[in-house]
């Protein structure tokens, strides 16, 4: 075994082997994989081997499509068989909510190039005759669905990697991972020490233990999972073709053909976590004892949906552990704060996602960034606040909801409330209906009177509709107040702070007492941040951005840090309120001796508000006259009392995130994670208007931004007014123009001020003209839409700037 390598991958399951192969595919041959036992020794060997493209996140779905298409390429490269069975698959719907979800998924697939279709009960019976179609409304059919041989596929990845120069060492147990001062790593094994520039934790069931060697906690937990293989069944072996897969969400089951019989697995409600205190190193090719009690109800349901099962004998039971993250998606990418340490863990659907995970991680390592937004699986989506006590109940909840309907407005209850601000009890008494972002409780809206304190999950307009309208009206007609805790906040100081920001940010860095809006770009010119930069002094700046992107953004800042610059994450060390609306200036003036009228749009000034030292910024995401007022969280309750009492004569009312997201539509404002993400560029989304092309600084992404300035991209962001019924755009609905899909929605919703449904969408630039007629597919219905160039509220920004 060699003692130095560029990359050391720890773990020989399907994910580790995929990472190894993709590194060689992208040109890195000095790479090795260490496996304590044999390849596939963890969860891989007992996996059911199914694969499918359906996923709530479109980028994850696209990567699953990539993974599935990769298998034929692997077979051609290596000459090994992956045991592919492309039999197609059905996902059943037996109620309106499930059917709505399938309609929404089908709509997404249109512009993704996935050839899925909605089929009715008669077609279900033809495609999958063992299904009892009683009570079914329909199903989503995907011809790409199928299954494979887990062992053969893993060995195909491994052989392809070896052909590219990689080394694989079996029966080599990693004992320690120790960082060197230069950011490289010593990987200590029972066969000797390997010095590696990069370490990839693909430890699977042992990922927690491997992470602990580096002093790291990864939010992962194994769950027991059970599937059954039946004896030979005439309804199966007498068929001329292989039976397709069937996912039955109501029955929490997935079913496929296995030889001349069937295989059915369950995501049962009375599920059980496994190895709560750590995975034993001695565990490997063992299985867990059979446990029919916990799947008793699931089996009873399966007998009704698939009556043939009641007549089929049990040939074998596979009961083993799989590892999940709190939200069910993988943990992939560079671990924040740990140079050269990469995660490729929590990939519970390894044969649907393993290829995409390997590709993204290899691109990240070799090219410095990925070709698409990886937010859904980025290891940085969880902060340093996460703990095993949080992870366990969230993993259990995710397992139980594995086949549940996933609603765009759903707020899951497990492990909540977790993190709260000083305002939590005050807002709770005022009727707050809570959501959560990055572990923090955030008000979605305020219920009044006998309105329920729970928002009904739905693809259609929910019971939050009237409350949201009430809050929007308060902002537009008087003044609204909400908390600004859900901003990520950063302090940048030092003699080179200005020059550093000029390089990191594409926009102009403001003078003292002013703020600017600026995108932050990757080297390829993609949007990796949407920031407000406030200059508090020549060497003192405050940045604000999305609260949920803290670890993501801090990782970027620290990886580009220079001498003479200090960056601190102060997201939870600053809090305060936003007040917005035509009476906002009157309220603030009643609370301070400062000259509020002298504070111009985008001004920043220290100000004593009541008894509290604050920083006040004249800016508002509502698009209205507004102020952001920052303070020490210890003084926040006192600041609230001051603002609230002063606001009552002016009609002040609290508002939450549902109202905020409606208000921003009035001005066509984009939002992070929707319009602004690494999937898009500034010239596509309109953020290029904030790029300071005239500044001398060689900001990151400048060359790409200059190229797009010279040759504009083919698509651009526009706003549509939609003739919606009882459902609005959420994201990724296809836009039909002249009878063809020519774009897709990035986000949308109902503008309560304009009393119309709105959508933001990317369409071909040459088609973007005021009044363009289009159709937007919402839950299977094409709704008329009209392109609008002029915002419905304050189009010239007179109220916001006045």
BATOR-478574 format. One record per residue (C-alpha): residue number from 1; residue in one letter; x, y, z. Coordinates in steps of 0.2 Angstrom, whole numbers, plus 2048, in hexadecimal, padded with zeros to 3 digits. Layout:
> num residu x y z
> NUM a X Y Z
...
REM end
This chain:
> num residu x y z
> 1 x 800 800 800
> 2 x 807 811 7FB
> 3 x 809 81E 809
> 4 x 804 82E 800
> 5 x 7F5 831 7F5
> 6 x 7EB 840 7EF
> 7 x 7DA 839 7F5
> 8 x 7D7 82C 802
> 9 x 7C5 826 801
> 10 x 7BF 81C 811
> 11 x 7B2 80F 80E
> 12 x 7AF 803 800
> 13 x 79C 803 7FE
> 14 x 794 809 7EE
> 15 x 796 81B 7F2
> 16 x 7A9 81A 7F6
> 17 x 7AC 810 7E6
> 18 x 7A2 81D 7DC
> 19 x 7AC 82C 7E3
> 20 x 7BC 822 7DF
> 21 x 7B6 81F 7CD
> 22 x 7B1 831 7CA
> 23 x 7C1 838 7D0
> 24 x 7CA 82D 7C4
> 25 x 7BE 832 7B6
> 26 x 7C1 844 7B9
> 27 x 7D4 841 7B8
> 28 x 7DB 83E 7CA
> 29 x 7E3 82D 7C9
> 30 x 7ED 82F 7DA
> 31 x 7DF 829 7E4
> 32 x 7DC 81A 7F0
> 33 x 7CD 812 7F9
> 34 x 7CF 809 80A
> 35 x 7C2 7FC 810
> 36 x 7C3 7F4 821
> 37 x 7BB 7E4 81A
> 38 x 7B5 7E0 808
> 39 x 7AD 7EB 7FC
> 40 x 79A 7ED 7FF
> 41 x 79C 7E8 812
> 42 x 791 7F5 819
> 43 x 77F 7F9 813
> 44 x 783 7F6 801
> 45 x 783 7E3 801
> 46 x 772 7E1 808
> 47 x 769 7EF 7FE
> 48 x 75A 7EB 7F4
> 49 x 763 7F3 7E5
> 50 x 754 7FD 7DF
> 51 x 757 80E 7D6
> 52 x 74B 81C 7D1
> 53 x 74B 82E 7CC
> 54 x 73D 835 7D6
> 55 x 743 842 7E3
> 56 x 73C 851 7EB
> 57 x 74C 85B 7E7
> 58 x 74E 85D 7D4
> 59 x 761 85D 7D4
> 60 x 761 84D 7DE
> 61 x 754 846 7D1
> 62 x 760 84B 7C3
> 63 x 76F 843 7CC
> 64 x 765 833 7CE
> 65 x 761 833 7BC
> 66 x 774 835 7B9
> 67 x 777 826 7C4
> 68 x 76B 81B 7BB
> 69 x 772 81F 7AA
> 70 x 784 81C 7B0
> 71 x 782 80A 7B3
> 72 x 782 805 7A1
> 73 x 792 810 79F
> 74 x 79A 806 7AD
> 75 x 796 7F6 7A5
> 76 x 79E 7FB 795
> 77 x 7AD 802 79E
> 78 x 7B0 7F3 7A9
> 79 x 7A8 7E4 7A0
> 80 x 7A0 7E0 7B0
> 81 x 78D 7DE 7B3
> 82 x 783 7EA 7BE
> 83 x 775 7DE 7BD
> 84 x 769 7EB 7B6
> 85 x 757 7E9 7B5
> 86 x 74F 7F8 7AD
> 87 x 73D 7F3 7B0
> 88 x 735 804 7B3
> 89 x 72B 809 7C3
> 90 x 71B 80F 7CA
> 91 x 718 81B 7D9
> 92 x 706 819 7DE
> 93 x 6FA 826 7E4
> 94 x 6EA 822 7ED
> 95 x 6E5 833 7F3
> 96 x 6E4 845 7EC
> 97 x 6F4 84B 7F6
> 98 x 6FF 83C 7EF
> 99 x 6F8 83F 7DE
> 100 x 6FC 852 7DF
> 101 x 70E 84D 7E4
> 102 x 710 842 7D5
> 103 x 708 84F 7C9
> 104 x 715 85C 7D0
> 105 x 723 84F 7CE
> 106 x 71E 84C 7BC
> 107 x 71E 85E 7B8
> 108 x 730 860 7BE
> 109 x 735 851 7B4
> 110 x 72F 85A 7A4
> 111 x 73D 866 7A3
> 112 x 74A 85A 7AB
> 113 x 748 84F 79C
> 114 x 742 840 7A6
> 115 x 735 836 79D
> 116 x 728 832 7AB
> 117 x 716 832 7A9
> 118 x 706 832 7B3
> 119 x 6FB 822 7B0
> 120 x 6EA 81E 7B6
> 121 x 6E3 80E 7BF
> 122 x 6E1 804 7AF
> 123 x 6F2 808 7A9
> 124 x 6F9 803 7BA
> 125 x 6F0 7F2 7B9
> 126 x 6F8 7EF 7A7
> 127 x 709 7F4 7AD
> 128 x 709 7EC 7BE
> 129 x 6FB 7DE 7BE
> 130 x 6FF 7D9 7D0
> 131 x 6F9 7EA 7D7
> 132 x 6E8 7EB 7DE
> 133 x 6E2 7FC 7D6
> 134 x 6D3 7FF 7E1
> 135 x 6D4 810 7E8
> 136 x 6E2 816 7DD
> 137 x 6E1 827 7D4
> 138 x 6F1 824 7CA
> 139 x 703 822 7CA
> 140 x 713 829 7C4
> 141 x 71C 81D 7B7
> 142 x 72F 81F 7B5
> 143 x 737 814 7A8
> 144 x 748 816 7B0
> 145 x 744 80E 7C0
> 146 x 74B 7FD 7C3
> 147 x 758 7F3 7CE
> 148 x 769 7EC 7CC
> 149 x 776 7E0 7D5
> 150 x 77D 7EB 7E3
> 151 x 78D 7E0 7E4
> 152 x 790 7E0 7D1
> 153 x 78D 7F3 7D0
> 154 x 799 7F7 7DE
> 155 x 7A7 7EC 7D6
> 156 x 7A4 7F4 7C5
> 157 x 7A7 805 7CD
> 158 x 7B7 7FE 7D6
> 159 x 7BD 7F7 7C6
> 160 x 7BA 806 7BC
> 161 x 7C4 810 7C9
> 162 x 7D2 804 7C9
> 163 x 7D3 806 7B6
> 164 x 7D5 818 7B9
> 165 x 7E4 816 7C4
> 166 x 7DC 815 7D5
> 167 x 7E1 809 7E3
> 168 x 7D5 7FF 7EE
> 169 x 7DC 7F7 7FE
> 170 x 7D0 7EB 807
> 171 x 7D2 7E4 819
> 172 x 7DA 7F5 81D
> 173 x 7D2 7FD 82C
> 174 x 7D3 810 82F
> 175 x 7D8 813 841
> 176 x 7DB 826 841
> 177 x 7DA 835 836
> 178 x 7E5 843 83C
> 179 x 7E7 854 833
> 180 x 7F8 85C 830
> 181 x 7FB 86F 832
> 182 x 7FB 871 81F
> 183 x 7E9 86A 81D
> 184 x 7EE 858 817
> 185 x 7EA 848 821
> 186 x 7F2 839 828
> 187 x 7E7 82A 826
> 188 x 7ED 81D 833
> 189 x 7E8 80B 82F
> 190 x 7EC 7FA 836
> 191 x 7F8 7F8 827
> 192 x 801 809 828
> 193 x 7FE 81B 826
> 194 x 7F9 824 816
> 195 x 7FC 837 814
> 196 x 7EE 83E 809
> 197 x 7EA 84F 802
> 198 x 7D7 84B 804
> 199 x 7CD 83F 80E
> 200 x 7BC 839 809
> 201 x 7B1 832 816
> 202 x 7A6 825 80D
> 203 x 7A4 81B 81D
> 204 x 792 816 81B
> 205 x 78C 80E 82B
> 206 x 79D 813 833
> 207 x 79D 825 82D
> 208 x 799 82C 83E
> 209 x 7A8 822 845
> 210 x 7B4 827 837
> 211 x 7AE 839 839
> 212 x 7B2 838 84C
> 213 x 7C4 834 848
> 214 x 7C5 846 841
> 215 x 7BC 84D 850
> 216 x 7AD 850 845
> 217 x 79A 84C 848
> 218 x 790 847 838
> 219 x 77D 847 83B
> 220 x 77A 835 836
> 221 x 771 826 83D
> 222 x 76E 814 838
> 223 x 75C 80E 837
> 224 x 756 7FC 836
> 225 x 74E 7F7 825
> 226 x 746 7E7 820
> 227 x 741 7E0 810
> 228 x 73A 7CF 80B
> 229 x 73D 7C4 7FC
> 230 x 72F 7B8 7F8
> 231 x 72F 7A6 7F1
> 232 x 72B 7A3 7DE
> 233 x 71B 7AB 7D9
> 234 x 711 7A6 7CA
> 235 x 70B 7B7 7C6
> 236 x 71D 7BC 7C5
> 237 x 726 7AE 7BC
> 238 x 718 7AB 7B0
> 239 x 71A 7BD 7A9
> 240 x 723 7C0 798
> 241 x 72B 7CF 79F
> 242 x 732 7D4 7B0
> 243 x 726 7DD 7BB
> 244 x 729 7EF 7BE
> 245 x 72D 7F7 7CF
> 246 x 71E 7FE 7D9
> 247 x 720 80A 7E7
> 248 x 711 80C 7F2
> 249 x 713 81B 7FD
> 250 x 702 817 807
> 251 x 709 806 80B
> 252 x 71A 80D 80F
> 253 x 721 7FF 803
> 254 x 72B 7FC 7F3
> 255 x 729 7EC 7E9
> 256 x 733 7E5 7DB
> 257 x 736 7D4 7D2
> 258 x 744 7C9 7DA
> 259 x 747 7BA 7CE
> 260 x 737 7B0 7CD
> 261 x 730 7B9 7DD
> 262 x 72E 7CA 7E5
> 263 x 738 7D5 7F0
> 264 x 72E 7E1 7FB
> 265 x 736 7EE 808
> 266 x 72E 7F9 814
> 267 x 730 80A 81C
> 268 x 726 806 82B
> 269 x 720 812 839
> 270 x 725 808 848
> 271 x 737 809 841
> 272 x 747 807 84C
> 273 x 757 810 84C
> 274 x 767 805 84C
> 275 x 778 807 855
> 276 x 772 817 85E
> 277 x 783 818 867
> 278 x 78E 813 858
> 279 x 790 806 84B
> 280 x 79B 7F7 851
> 281 x 7AB 7F5 847
> 282 x 7A7 7E2 847
> 283 x 797 7E4 83D
> 284 x 798 7E1 82B
> 285 x 78F 7D3 821
> 286 x 783 7CE 82F
> 287 x 770 7D2 82F
> 288 x 765 7D7 83D
> 289 x 758 7CA 844
> 290 x 748 7C9 83A
> 291 x 73A 7D5 842
> 292 x 729 7D2 83A
> 293 x 720 7DB 849
> 294 x 726 7EC 843
> 295 x 720 7E9 831
> 296 x 70F 7E0 836
> 297 x 704 7EF 831
> 298 x 70E 7F2 821
> 299 x 70D 7E0 81C
> 300 x 6FA 7E0 81F
> 301 x 6F9 7EF 813
> 302 x 704 7E7 806
> 303 x 6F8 7D8 806
> 304 x 6EA 7E4 800
> 305 x 6F4 7ED 7F3
> 306 x 6FD 7DD 7ED
> 307 x 6F2 7CE 7F0
> 308 x 6FE 7C2 7E9
> 309 x 70A 7C5 7F8
> 310 x 6FD 7BC 803
> 311 x 6FF 7AC 7F9
> 312 x 712 7AE 7F8
> 313 x 71E 7A6 804
> 314 x 72D 7AF 80C
> 315 x 73D 7A9 805
> 316 x 749 7B5 80E
> 317 x 748 7C4 819
> 318 x 756 7D2 818
> 319 x 757 7DD 827
> 320 x 765 7E8 828
> 321 x 76A 7FA 82C
> 322 x 76B 809 821
> 323 x 772 81B 825
> 324 x 767 82A 824
> 325 x 76A 83D 826
> 326 x 75D 847 82F
> 327 x 754 84C 81F
> 328 x 758 83C 815
> 329 x 764 844 809
> 330 x 777 840 808
> 331 x 785 84A 811
> 332 x 791 84E 803
> 333 x 79F 85B 800
> 334 x 7AD 863 80A
> 335 x 7AA 864 81C
> 336 x 7A9 876 823
> 337 x 7B9 87A 82D
> 338 x 7C3 86B 828
> 339 x 7CF 86D 81A
> 340 x 7D0 85E 80E
> 341 x 7C3 854 817
> 342 x 7B4 84F 80C
> 343 x 7A3 846 810
> 344 x 79B 839 805
> 345 x 78F 832 812
> 346 x 77C 82F 816
> 347 x 779 829 804
> 348 x 76B 81D 809
> 349 x 765 81B 7F7
> 350 x 776 816 7F1
> 351 x 771 80E 7E1
> 352 x 766 81D 7DC
> 353 x 772 82B 7E2
> 354 x 783 823 7E3
> 355 x 789 828 7D2
> 356 x 783 83A 7D3
> 357 x 78B 83C 7E5
> 358 x 79B 835 7DE
> 359 x 79A 841 7CF
> 360 x 796 850 7D9
> 361 x 7A4 84D 7E6
> 362 x 7B1 84A 7D9
> 363 x 7AC 85A 7D0
> 364 x 7AD 863 7E0
> 365 x 7BF 85C 7E4
> 366 x 7C6 85D 7D2
> 367 x 7BE 86C 7CB
> 368 x 7BA 876 7DB
> 369 x 7A7 877 7D8
> 370 x 799 86C 7D2
> 371 x 78F 86D 7C2
> 372 x 77F 86F 7CB
> 373 x 778 875 7DC
> 374 x 77C 868 7E9
> 375 x 773 871 7F8
> 376 x 767 862 7FB
> 377 x 776 857 7FF
> 378 x 783 863 805
> 379 x 78B 85E 815
> 380 x 78B 871 81A
> 381 x 778 871 81A
> 382 x 779 86D 82D
> 383 x 782 878 839
> 384 x 78D 875 848
> 385 x 77D 876 853
> 386 x 778 865 84D
> 387 x 77A 856 85A
> 388 x 776 844 85B
> 389 x 766 849 866
> 390 x 760 852 857
> 391 x 765 846 84A
> 392 x 75D 836 851
> 393 x 74A 83D 851
> 394 x 74C 845 840
> 395 x 753 835 839
> 396 x 745 82B 840
> 397 x 738 838 839
> 398 x 740 838 828
> 399 x 740 825 828
> 400 x 72D 825 82C
> 401 x 72A 832 81F
> 402 x 734 82A 812
> 403 x 725 826 807
> 404 x 71A 834 80D
> 405 x 714 842 803
> 406 x 721 850 803
> 407 x 718 861 803
> 408 x 720 872 7FF
> 409 x 719 87A 80E
> 410 x 71B 86C 81B
> 411 x 724 86F 82B
> 412 x 72A 85E 834
> 413 x 728 85E 846
> 414 x 736 852 84D
> 415 x 744 85A 857
> 416 x 73B 86B 859
> 417 x 73C 877 85F
> 418 x 74F 876 860
> 419 x 756 887 85E
> 420 x 74D 897 862
> 421 x 74F 8A9 864
> 422 x 74A 8B4 873
> 423 x 73A 8B8 86A
> 424 x 734 8A7 869
> 425 x 728 8A7 878
> 426 x 721 8B9 873
> 427 x 71E 8B4 862
> 428 x 716 8A3 867
> 429 x 70A 8AC 872
> 430 x 705 8B7 864
> 431 x 700 8A8 85A
> 432 x 710 8A4 850
> 433 x 70F 895 844
> 434 x 721 88F 844
> 435 x 72D 889 836
> 436 x 73F 884 838
> 437 x 74E 889 82E
> 438 x 760 882 832
> 439 x 759 87C 842
> 440 x 752 88D 847
> 441 x 740 890 84B
> 442 x 739 89D 83F
> 443 x 727 8A5 83E
> 444 x 71E 8A0 82E
> 445 x 70E 8AA 833
> 446 x 704 8AF 842
> 447 x 6F3 8A7 845
> 448 x 6E5 8B1 84D
> 449 x 6D5 8AD 856
> 450 x 6D0 89B 853
> 451 x 6DB 899 844
> 452 x 6E5 889 846
> 453 x 6F7 889 84C
> 454 x 6FC 87D 83E
> 455 x 6FE 87F 82B
> 456 x 6F6 871 822
> 457 x 703 86A 816
> 458 x 6FD 86B 804
> 459 x 702 86E 7F2
> 460 x 6F3 87A 7F1
> 461 x 6F0 88A 7FB
> 462 x 6F0 886 80D
> 463 x 6E7 88C 81D
> 464 x 6F5 899 81E
> 465 x 6EE 8A3 80F
> 466 x 6E3 8AF 819
> 467 x 6EF 8B2 827
> 468 x 6FD 8B6 81A
> 469 x 6F1 8C2 811
> 470 x 6EE 8CB 821
> 471 x 701 8CD 825
> 472 x 705 8D3 813
> 473 x 6F7 8E0 814
> 474 x 6FE 8E6 825
> 475 x 70F 8E9 81D
> 476 x 709 8F1 80D
> 477 x 6FC 8FC 816
> 478 x 704 900 827
> 479 x 714 8F8 82E
> 480 x 719 8E6 831
> 481 x 726 8DF 83D
> 482 x 730 8CF 83C
> 483 x 740 8C7 843
> 484 x 750 8C7 839
> 485 x 757 8B8 842
> 486 x 756 8AE 832
> 487 x 764 8B8 829
> 488 x 776 8B1 829
> 489 x 781 8BE 830
> 490 x 794 8C0 82E
> 491 x 7A0 8CD 835
> 492 x 7AF 8D0 82A
> 493 x 7BD 8DB 832
> 494 x 7D0 8DF 82F
> 495 x 7DB 8EA 825
> 496 x 7D8 8E0 815
> 497 x 7C5 8DD 818
> 498 x 7C0 8E9 80A
> 499 x 7CC 8E2 7FD
> 500 x 7C7 8D0 802
> 501 x 7B5 8D4 800
> 502 x 7B8 8DC 7EF
> 503 x 7C0 8CB 7E9
> 504 x 7B2 8C0 7F2
> 505 x 7A3 8CA 7EC
> 506 x 79F 8CE 7DA
> 507 x 796 8DE 7DF
> 508 x 79C 8EF 7E5
> 509 x 7A2 8F0 7F7
> 510 x 79A 8FF 7FF
> 511 x 7A1 90E 808
> 512 x 79F 911 81B
> 513 x 78D 913 820
> 514 x 786 90B 810
> 515 x 781 8F9 80A
> 516 x 781 8F0 7FA
> 517 x 779 8E1 7F2
> 518 x 785 8D5 7EA
> 519 x 786 8C3 7E3
> 520 x 794 8B8 7E8
> 521 x 79A 8AD 7DA
> 522 x 7A3 89D 7D7
> 523 x 7B2 89C 7CB
> 524 x 7A6 896 7BE
> 525 x 79B 8A5 7C1
> 526 x 78D 89C 7CA
> 527 x 783 8A4 7D8
> 528 x 789 89E 7E9
> 529 x 783 8AC 7F3
> 530 x 777 8BB 7F3
> 531 x 77E 8C8 800
> 532 x 77B 8D8 808
> 533 x 78B 8E0 80C
> 534 x 78B 8EE 819
> 535 x 79A 8F9 81C
> 536 x 79B 8FE 82F
> 537 x 7AD 905 82D
> 538 x 7BC 905 823
> 539 x 7C1 8F4 82A
> 540 x 7B0 8EE 830
> 541 x 7A2 8E6 826
> 542 x 792 8DC 829
> 543 x 78C 8CF 81C
> 544 x 77A 8C8 81C
> 545 x 773 8B9 812
> 546 x 769 8AA 814
> 547 x 769 8A3 825
> 548 x 769 891 81F
> 549 x 779 893 815
> 550 x 784 898 824
> 551 x 78F 889 823
> 552 x 790 889 810
> 553 x 795 89B 810
> 554 x 7A1 89A 81E
> 555 x 7A9 88B 816
> 556 x 7AC 896 806
> 557 x 7B2 8A5 810
> 558 x 7BF 89B 81A
> 559 x 7C5 892 80B
> 560 x 7C9 8A3 803
> 561 x 7CF 8AC 812
> 562 x 7DE 8B8 812
> 563 x 7EA 8C0 81E
> 564 x 7E3 8D0 825
> 565 x 7D1 8CA 825
> 566 x 7C6 8C2 832
> 567 x 7B5 8BA 82F
> 568 x 7A9 8B6 83D
> 569 x 798 8AE 83C
> 570 x 78D 8B8 847
> 571 x 77D 8B2 841
> 572 x 777 8AE 852
> 573 x 780 8BC 85B
> 574 x 776 8C9 852
> 575 x 763 8CA 851
> 576 x 755 8D7 850
> 577 x 746 8DC 845
> 578 x 741 8E2 834
> 579 x 733 8EF 833
> 580 x 72C 8F2 822
> 581 x 71D 8FC 81B
> 582 x 718 90E 818
> 583 x 718 912 82B
> 584 x 729 90A 82E
> 585 x 732 91A 82F
> 586 x 725 921 83B
> 587 x 727 913 847
> 588 x 73A 913 847
> 589 x 73A 926 849
> 590 x 72F 924 859
> 591 x 73C 919 860
> 592 x 74D 923 85E
> 593 x 754 934 85F
> 594 x 75E 931 84F
> 595 x 759 939 83F
> 596 x 750 92B 837
> 597 x 74A 936 828
> 598 x 75D 938 824
> 599 x 75F 926 821
> 600 x 75F 923 80F
> 601 x 75C 913 806
> 602 x 76B 907 808
> 603 x 771 911 816
> 604 x 778 909 826
> 605 x 77A 912 837
> 606 x 77C 90E 849
> 607 x 76D 913 853
> 608 x 766 912 864
> 609 x 754 90C 863
> 610 x 74B 90D 874
> 611 x 759 907 87F
> 612 x 762 8FC 873
> 613 x 771 8FF 869
> 614 x 76D 8FA 857
> 615 x 773 8F9 846
> 616 x 766 900 83A
> 617 x 766 8FC 827
> 618 x 75A 904 81B
> 619 x 755 8F5 810
> 620 x 747 8E9 810
> 621 x 744 8D8 806
> 622 x 731 8DD 807
> 623 x 735 8EA 7F9
> 624 x 72D 8F7 804
> 625 x 733 905 80F
> 626 x 73C 8FB 81C
> 627 x 74A 8FA 829
> 628 x 755 8EB 830
> 629 x 759 8EF 842
> 630 x 767 8E4 849
> 631 x 76B 8E2 85C
> 632 x 772 8D7 869
> 633 x 766 8C8 86C
> 634 x 767 8CC 87E
> 635 x 75F 8DC 87B
> 636 x 752 8D6 86E
> 637 x 743 8D5 879
> 638 x 745 8E6 87F
> 639 x 747 8EC 86D
> 640 x 737 8E3 869
> 641 x 72D 8EC 877
> 642 x 734 8FD 870
> 643 x 72F 8F9 85E
> 644 x 71F 8F1 862
> 645 x 718 8FE 86D
> 646 x 71D 90C 861
> 647 x 716 902 853
> 648 x 704 900 85A
> 649 x 6FE 912 855
> 650 x 704 90E 843
> 651 x 6FB 8FD 841
> 652 x 70A 8F2 844
> 653 x 708 8E0 842
> 654 x 714 8D1 842
> 655 x 717 8C7 832
> 656 x 720 8B7 82E
> 657 x 729 8AF 820
> 658 x 719 8AA 816
> 659 x 715 8BD 814
> 660 x 727 8C1 811
> 661 x 727 8B5 802
> 662 x 717 8BC 7FB
> 663 x 71D 8CE 7FD
> 664 x 72D 8CB 7F4
> 665 x 723 8C5 7E5
> 666 x 71C 8D6 7E3
> 667 x 72D 8DC 7DE
> 668 x 733 8CD 7D5
> 669 x 740 8CA 7E2
> 670 x 749 8B9 7E1
> 671 x 74E 8AF 7F0
> 672 x 75D 8A4 7F5
> 673 x 75B 892 7F0
> 674 x 74E 896 7E3
> 675 x 753 8A3 7D7
> 676 x 765 8A5 7DE
> 677 x 76F 895 7DF
> 678 x 77E 88D 7D7
> 679 x 772 887 7CA
> 680 x 771 898 7C2
> 681 x 77C 8A7 7BE
> 682 x 779 8BA 7C1
> 683 x 776 8BD 7AF
> 684 x 768 8B0 7AF
> 685 x 760 8B6 7BE
> 686 x 762 8C9 7BD
> 687 x 76F 8CA 7CB
> 688 x 77C 8D0 7BF
> 689 x 775 8E2 7C2
> 690 x 77E 8E1 7D2
> 691 x 78F 8DC 7CB
> 692 x 79B 8EA 7CB
> 693 x 7A4 8E7 7BB
> 694 x 7AC 8F8 7BC
> 695 x 7B6 8F3 7CC
> 696 x 7C8 8EF 7CA
> 697 x 7C8 8E0 7D5
> 698 x 7CA 8CE 7CE
> 699 x 7BB 8C7 7D6
> 700 x 7B7 8B5 7D6
> 701 x 7AD 8B0 7C7
> 702 x 7B1 8C0 7BE
> 703 x 7B6 8B8 7AE
> 704 x 7A6 8AE 7AC
> 705 x 79C 8BD 7B1
> 706 x 7A5 8C7 7A4
> 707 x 7A2 8BA 797
> 708 x 78F 8BA 79B
> 709 x 78F 8CC 79A
> 710 x 796 8CB 788
> 711 x 78B 8BD 783
> 712 x 77B 8BC 78D
> 713 x 775 8AB 792
> 714 x 767 8A2 789
> 715 x 75B 8A3 797
> 716 x 755 8B1 7A3
> 717 x 74A 8B3 7B3
> 718 x 739 8BA 7B0
> 719 x 729 8BC 7BA
> 720 x 718 8B5 7B5
> 721 x 706 8B9 7BB
> 722 x 6FE 8A9 7BB
> 723 x 6EB 8A5 7BA
> 724 x 6EC 898 7C8
> 725 x 6DE 88F 7D0
> 726 x 6E1 88A 7E2
> 727 x 6F3 885 7E0
> 728 x 702 891 7DC
> 729 x 713 88E 7D6
> 730 x 720 887 7E2
> 731 x 72F 883 7D7
> 732 x 734 879 7C7
> 733 x 723 879 7BF
> 734 x 726 879 7AC
> 735 x 722 888 7A1
> 736 x 719 885 791
> 737 x 71B 891 783
> 738 x 714 88E 772
> 739 x 710 87C 777
> 740 x 721 877 77D
> 741 x 72A 877 78D
> 742 x 736 886 78C
> 743 x 73A 889 79E
> 744 x 736 886 7B0
> 745 x 731 88F 7C0
> 746 x 73E 893 7CD
> 747 x 731 898 7DA
> 748 x 720 8A1 7DC
> 749 x 711 8A3 7E7
> 750 x 702 8AF 7EA
> 751 x 705 8C1 7EA
> 752 x 6F8 8C7 7F7
> 753 x 6FB 8D9 7F4
> 754 x 6F8 8D7 7E1
> 755 x 6EB 8C9 7E4
> 756 x 6F2 8BE 7D6
> 757 x 6FD 8AF 7D5
> 758 x 70F 8B2 7CF
> 759 x 71E 8A8 7C9
> 760 x 730 8AB 7C6
> 761 x 737 8A0 7B8
> 762 x 746 89E 7AC
> 763 x 741 89E 79A
> 764 x 74B 8A1 78A
> 765 x 751 8B3 789
> 766 x 74A 8B7 778
> 767 x 739 8B3 77E
> 768 x 739 8BF 78C
> 769 x 72D 8CD 788
> 770 x 71F 8D5 792
> 771 x 70E 8CD 78F
> 772 x 715 8BC 789
> 773 x 708 8AF 78A
> 774 x 70D 89E 792
> 775 x 706 890 79C
> 776 x 70D 88A 7AC
> 777 x 709 878 7B1
> 778 x 703 877 7C3
> 779 x 6FE 866 7CA
> 780 x 6FB 85F 7B8
> 781 x 6F1 86E 7B2
> 782 x 6F8 87B 7A6
> 783 x 6F3 88C 7AD
> 784 x 6F4 89C 7A2
> 785 x 702 8A7 7A6
> 786 x 707 8B9 7A1
> 787 x 719 8BF 7A2
> 788 x 71A 8D0 7AB
> 789 x 729 8DC 7AA
> 790 x 722 8E8 7B7
> 791 x 720 8E4 7C9
> 792 x 70F 8E6 7D1
> 793 x 715 8F0 7E0
> 794 x 71F 900 7DF
> 795 x 727 8FC 7CE
> 796 x 733 90B 7CF
> 797 x 738 907 7E1
> 798 x 732 918 7E7
> 799 x 72B 912 7F8
> 800 x 73A 907 7FB
> 801 x 747 915 7F7
> 802 x 73D 924 7FC
REM end
